């Protein structure tokens, strides 16, 4: 199992996004501070501004959403998933499919601006 923490701006909005568009289920809800959603062996901590994970560092910096680190969601048919996400109004960081030797991907953002890669593998074995 893997657990990832994403800093988000609105816990309820994030719960809706991950459960409606990406197949996560709600495991724990302590809104407005935080929530835990899961997909298979992945648990995603959604940490809002009131969570302990959002407390400032000693130098005054605040953990914040966004950046380029990303959660990768594997799918079997990227084109179909991409169309479904577009019709749902999901924000795309780039709106074209990126193809490479390992497969193809699109980049979407959750409502707080955290990057998610939706990936269709090719050329290497899928996860068990």
Secondary structure, DSSP 8 states (H G I E B T S, - for coil): -EEEEEE-S-HHHHHHHHHHHS--EEEEEETTTEEEEEETTEEEEEE-TTSGGGS--TTS----S-SS--EEEE-S-HHHHHHHHHHTT-EEEEEEEEEETTEEEEEEE-TT--EEEEEEE-SS----
